[in-house]
């Protein structure tokens, strides 16, 4: 898969999307549901309900670009419970998400030990 630049702005759609949708329909979804401008140069990412498929869409100079990735066994770590319809990421975070990392984790979980030895 061709990877986006590290400095690009990425908007993840939190709600699951039907993966039968193609570029034109996803662009309409960006404008009407997410209330964003598809022509501003950002990448918009969508996942299905099982989070094993992702589609990315953006406008490049003279046309829409649509990327798709399907996982055979694992799932993408996608935000499910969020007050907003979108989550903003950097290109580097999107690349990490596509590689299977949890970019929404806020560090290590605390461990409560009772004694050292």
Secondary structure, 3 states (H helix, E strand, C coil): CCCCCCCCEEEEECCCCCCCCCHHHHHHHHHHCCCCCHHHCCEEEEECCCCCEEEEEEEECCEEEEEEEECCCCCCCCCCCCCCCEEEEEHHHHHHHHCCCCCCCCCCCCCCCCCCC
